[in-house]
Every structure is written in structure tokens, then in C-alpha cells.
Amino acid sequence: MFENVDETPNNVCGVIGNRYVIAGPVDEPVEKPFMYFHLHDDYPKGEKEKPLYAMIGRHAQSYGPIHMSIRVLETVKDRSVHFPEIVLRGKIEKVQLSHFDSDVKYDCLLYFGSEGEQEAELDPEHGGRPFAIIKYDATPVSVLSFLSPERTLPSVLSLMIGLGCVRALAALNRAGFVHRFVTPFNFAITNPLTKTNILEKMIITDFSAVLPWPCKPRIFVPFVGSYRYSSVRAHWGREQGPSDDIISVIYMVAEMLHGKEMLSKTGSAHVDFKSIIELFKKAIDNRDYDNFQIPEWLTYD
């Protein structure tokens, strides 16, 4: 019976917009403030080239992460290669779903199922969950060290990843936002894994902590980010800016190079992204970038 089915992300099933079938949850190493699912486009002429993902709020009140993601992706639509493409957004409830480029309405309900039993979600406290469907074809930065036989990355590759992340953050900053949650789990490299794609087509995959920038500093800010990669200012409860995002990238690169974190006291100020990019380029060139080849364990047919 349905009452024996746990209402957890692993048991979510159903079809969104009479078209997008929920295939299963995305295997995430860190918990996100929303539910994240793989989708299958059941339309015969639908999307087959790029994987589809659904971000669904954990409850009806989780407007922040989903709505901010939608705001960012609508702002940067067709402007940059550093962002996923938004396909659909709306609410998980009947006749509340509209296509991104049209006013057509669809039925959309959230279902929980287990061992052949399925029932629509009926709890009034959870109706109207916000959601967004996005698409991109990329490999998460967080898995690269696990693909390596040595569990480490070459120094040139680490610096290239850092440069790719800086360029993606520069695109986000030009659009008028600051990320605040820079970690290897929130960036992905466009497939296939080539030097060009690492340097120029790094994708930001999570916008749950993004805020408009510039903004008026608050006296105290609740901690947002990760204990491992966030700047000292974030831990002090200060307003984060683009410089804090860059500090997190430096922590990421340092971890890939040395296996340990670094500390910095740089303030939350405007960042000269061009000079940061040039510094990364110089460091890469000093390590014989032209002769560097992508490791075989990162290539596939």
C-alpha cells in the first residue's frame, strides 16, 4: 500500500509536462538544497543528444534555490557557454506548468513509488514544489581525481581546471551575480574532455547560493558555502563577493596540487578577472602547456 512507501527522493517517479520521465535521482556526493533527477525525453523528436536534469524543491517553500537558478539561467540564456540551458520551469501541481518559450499548460504531479505501487503526492503541505529542467553534457570536476589511478591530477591539468572555473565565474559576474558556493561539485567540463573544453567551456551546474552583485553589505550574513572551500570572510559572517569565489578556486587548485587546503584573508572586493586569468595562463605556460596531453584515463571513445 502507498502508506508503506517512503516519500524520499529515491522513490520519486512520474512524468513532467506529459513528456519528461523521471528516470532516477542523480548520485550526488554532497547534499543539495533541492532534489536532483535524471530525466528521459519521451517525445519522439525530443532531446537525445544532451542529458536532461530536473531540479525539484524539497517542499513548496523552497523557492530560493530553484527560483535563483531560474533567474540566473534566464539572464544568461544564449549569452555564454558556461551555463546549462533551461528547458522548462514551473510548479509540481496540476495545470501550473508552462513551457519556457510558450504559454502552453500541462498537467504535472509528483509521484512516489516502490515495488510497483505508485500514488500522486496528496499532502497539502508539499503541493506546488518549484522545479526547473536543464540540459548539459559535461563531466563533474569532483570525479576527476577518482578517475585517476594515482588519485591525483597533473599540475598543468589542475591549473587548467582553475582557469576554466575563473572564466566561468567571470561570466557569472558579468551577468550580475556572485556564486558563494564554489566547490569541485558545482563545476563540470563540457564533453569530450579536451584542453579547449577545460579552459573555455567549464560549466557551472549549481546556482542555489547565488546572489545579485553588487549588493549592499549586511552587518552579519549566515554562513553559506562549504567549510572546506569557502573563504575566511565567509566563515566570519561577512558579505561574500567575487574575490571570495576566486579564493575558493585557489583552494580547489591547491587541493588538487598538494592535497591540502590554503588560507587567505583577501577582502570581499571587486576582482580584476583579466589579471587573474593572465596569472593562471602564465603558470600554465611555465609548465610546458603546449606539450601537455590529456591523461589517457580521461579520454574515451
C-alpha positions in Angstrom: 0.0 0.0 0.0 1.1 3.6 -0.6 1.3 4.4 3.1 4.3 2.0 3.2 6.2 3.9 0.5 8.8 6.3 2.0 8.4 9.8 0.5 12.1 10.2 -0.3 13.9 11.4 -3.4 14.8 7.8 -4.3 11.1 6.9 -4.6 10.1 9.9 -6.7 8.7 8.9 -10.1 6.3 10.2 -12.7 6.2 12.3 -15.9 6.7 16.1 -16.1 4.8 18.0 -18.7 3.4 14.8 -20.3 6.9 14.3 -21.8 9.8 14.2 -19.3 10.1 10.9 -17.5 11.9 10.9 -14.1 14.5 8.2 -14.5 16.1 8.3 -11.1 18.0 10.6 -8.6 21.4 12.0 -9.5 24.1 10.4 -7.4 25.4 13.5 -5.6 28.4 13.2 -3.1 27.1 16.3 -1.2 23.5 17.1 -0.3 21.9 19.9 -2.3 19.0 22.1 -1.1 16.8 20.6 -3.8 16.1 17.2 -5.3 18.1 16.4 -8.4 16.9 13.8 -11.0 17.9 12.3 -14.4 15.2 12.7 -17.0 14.3 10.9 -20.2 12.6 12.9 -23.0 9.7 10.6 -24.2 8.9 12.8 -27.1 9.9 11.0 -30.4 11.6 14.2 -31.7 12.8 15.4 -28.3 16.2 15.9 -26.8 18.5 12.9 -27.4 22.0 14.5 -27.5 22.4 16.2 -24.1 21.4 14.7 -20.8 18.4 16.3 -19.1 18.1 17.0 -15.3 15.3 18.2 -13.1 15.8 20.3 -10.0 12.8 20.0 -7.7 12.2 21.8 -4.5 12.1 19.6 -1.3 8.9 21.4 -0.3 6.6 24.2 -1.5 8.5 26.8 0.4 11.9 26.1 -1.2 11.7 29.0 -3.6 15.2 30.3 -3.0 17.5 27.8 -4.7 15.2 26.9 -7.6 14.0 30.4 -8.3 17.5 31.8 -8.2 18.7 29.1 -10.6 15.9 30.0 -12.9 16.7 33.7 -12.6 20.4 33.2 -13.5 19.7 30.8 -16.4 17.1 33.1 -17.9 19.5 36.1 -17.6 22.4 34.3 -19.3 20.3 32.5 -21.9 22.2 32.3 -25.3 24.9 34.5 -23.8 27.6 32.1 -22.6 28.9 28.5 -22.9 29.4 28.4 -19.1 25.8 27.7 -18.1 23.3 24.8 -18.6 20.4 25.5 -20.9 17.0 25.9 -19.2 14.3 23.8 -20.9 11.2 24.0 -18.6 10.2 25.5 -15.3 7.1 25.7 -13.1 5.4 24.0 -10.1 4.8 20.4 -9.4 1.0 20.6 -9.3 -1.9 20.3 -11.7 -2.2 22.8 -14.5 0.6 25.0 -13.3 3.3 24.1 -15.8 4.3 26.4 -18.7 7.0 25.8 -21.3 9.9 28.1 -21.3 9.1 29.6 -24.7 5.3 29.3 -24.8 2.1 29.7 -22.8 1.0 26.1 -23.2 -0.1 24.5 -19.9 0.5 20.9 -18.9 -0.5 18.6 -16.1 2.3 17.9 -13.6 2.2 15.9 -10.5 4.8 14.4 -8.2 4.5 10.7 -7.6 6.1 8.3 -5.1 6.5 4.7 -5.9 8.1 1.5 -4.7 7.7 -2.2 -5.7 5.0 -1.5 -8.3 2.9 0.8 -6.1 2.5 4.5 -7.2 0.4 7.3 -5.9 0.3 11.1 -6.5 1.5 13.3 -3.7 -1.5 14.5 -1.8 0.0 16.1 1.2 -1.2 19.8 1.1 1.9 20.9 2.9 4.1 19.8 -0.1 2.0 20.8 -3.0 3.4 23.3 -5.5 7.1 22.3 -5.4 9.1 24.6 -7.7 11.2 22.9 -10.4 13.4 23.6 -13.4 14.6 21.3 -16.1 18.0 21.9 -17.5 20.3 20.2 -20.0 24.1 19.9 -20.4 26.6 17.3 -21.3 29.6 17.5 -19.0 31.8 15.6 -16.6 31.9 16.9 -12.9 35.2 18.3 -11.8 34.7 16.4 -8.5 35.1 13.0 -10.1 38.4 13.6 -11.9 40.6 12.6 -9.1 38.7 9.4 -8.6 39.2 8.5 -12.3 42.9 8.9 -11.9 44.8 5.7 -11.0 47.0 7.8 -8.6 44.0 9.7 -7.2 45.9 12.9 -8.1 45.9 15.3 -11.0 48.8 16.6 -13.0 49.8 20.2 -12.1 49.1 21.6 -15.6 45.6 19.9 -15.6 44.9 21.4 -12.1 45.8 24.9 -13.2 43.8 24.5 -16.4 40.7 23.5 -14.3 41.3 26.5 -12.1 41.5 28.8 -15.2 38.3 27.3 -16.6 36.5 27.9 -13.3 37.7 31.5 -13.2 36.4 32.1 -16.7 33.0 30.6 -15.8 32.8 32.8 -12.7 33.8 35.9 -14.7 30.8 35.2 -17.0 28.6 34.8 -13.9 29.9 38.1 -12.5 29.4 39.9 -15.8 25.7 38.8 -15.7 25.4 40.5 -12.3 25.8 37.6 -9.8 28.2 36.2 -7.2 28.3 32.4 -6.7 29.2 32.0 -3.0 29.4 28.2 -3.2 32.4 27.4 -5.3 33.4 23.7 -5.0 34.5 20.9 -7.4 31.0 19.5 -7.0 29.4 22.6 -8.7 31.5 22.7 -11.8 31.7 20.4 -14.8 33.8 20.2 -18.0 31.9 20.0 -21.3 32.4 16.7 -23.0 34.6 15.5 -24.5 37.4 16.3 -22.1 39.8 18.3 -24.3 42.2 21.1 -23.4 39.9 23.6 -25.2 36.8 22.4 -23.3 38.6 22.5 -19.9 39.9 26.1 -20.5 37.0 27.6 -22.3 33.8 25.5 -21.7 33.7 25.0 -18.0 30.1 24.8 -16.8 28.6 26.0 -13.5 26.0 23.4 -12.5 24.6 24.7 -9.2 23.2 28.2 -8.6 21.5 27.5 -5.3 23.6 30.1 -3.3 23.9 32.8 -6.0 23.0 36.4 -5.2 22.9 39.5 -7.3 26.1 41.5 -7.3 27.0 44.2 -6.4 24.8 44.4 -3.3 24.7 46.4 -0.1 26.8 44.6 2.6 24.9 43.2 5.5 26.2 43.6 9.1 26.0 39.8 9.6 25.5 37.1 7.0 24.5 33.5 7.8 27.2 31.1 6.6 26.7 30.0 3.0 29.2 27.7 1.2 31.4 24.8 2.3 33.7 24.5 5.3 36.4 23.1 3.0 36.5 25.7 0.2 34.8 28.9 1.4 36.9 31.9 2.3 37.8 33.1 5.8 35.4 36.0 5.3 32.5 33.6 4.7 33.3 31.9 8.0 33.4 35.3 9.7 29.9 36.0 8.6 30.8 38.7 6.1 29.2 39.5 2.8 30.8 37.5 0.0 31.9 39.0 -3.3 33.7 37.8 -6.5 37.0 37.8 -4.6 35.7 35.1 -2.2 34.7 33.0 -5.3 38.3 33.3 -6.6 39.7 32.3 -3.1 37.6 29.1 -3.3 39.0 28.4 -6.8 42.5 28.7 -5.3 41.6 26.3 -2.5 40.4 23.9 -5.1 43.6 24.1 -7.2 45.7 23.9 -4.1 43.9 20.7 -3.0 44.4 19.2 -6.5 48.1 20.1 -6.5 49.0 19.5 -2.8 46.2 17.5 -1.3 45.6 20.2 1.4 43.8 23.5 1.7 45.2 27.0 1.8 44.1 30.1 3.8 43.7 33.7 2.7 42.5 36.9 4.2 41.6 38.7 0.9 38.6 41.0 1.4 35.3 40.9 -0.4 36.2 43.3 -3.2 35.8 43.7 -6.9 38.0 41.3 -8.9 40.1 42.0 -12.0 39.2 38.7 -13.7 41.5 39.5 -16.6 44.6 39.7 -14.4 43.6 36.5 -12.6 43.2 34.7 -15.9 46.6 36.0 -17.1 48.2 34.7 -13.9 46.7 31.3 -14.5 47.9 31.4 -18.1 51.4 32.3 -17.1 51.5 29.5 -14.6 50.3 27.0 -17.2 52.7 28.2 -19.8 55.6 27.8 -17.4 54.7 24.1 -17.1 55.1 23.4 -20.9 51.4 23.6 -21.7 51.9 23.0 -25.5 53.4 19.5 -24.9 50.8 18.6 -22.2 48.4 15.8 -23.2 45.1 14.9 -21.5 45.8 11.7 -19.5 44.5 8.5 -21.1 42.3 7.8 -18.1 40.3 10.9 -19.0 39.8 10.1 -22.7 37.2 7.8 -24.1 35.8 6.9 -27.5 
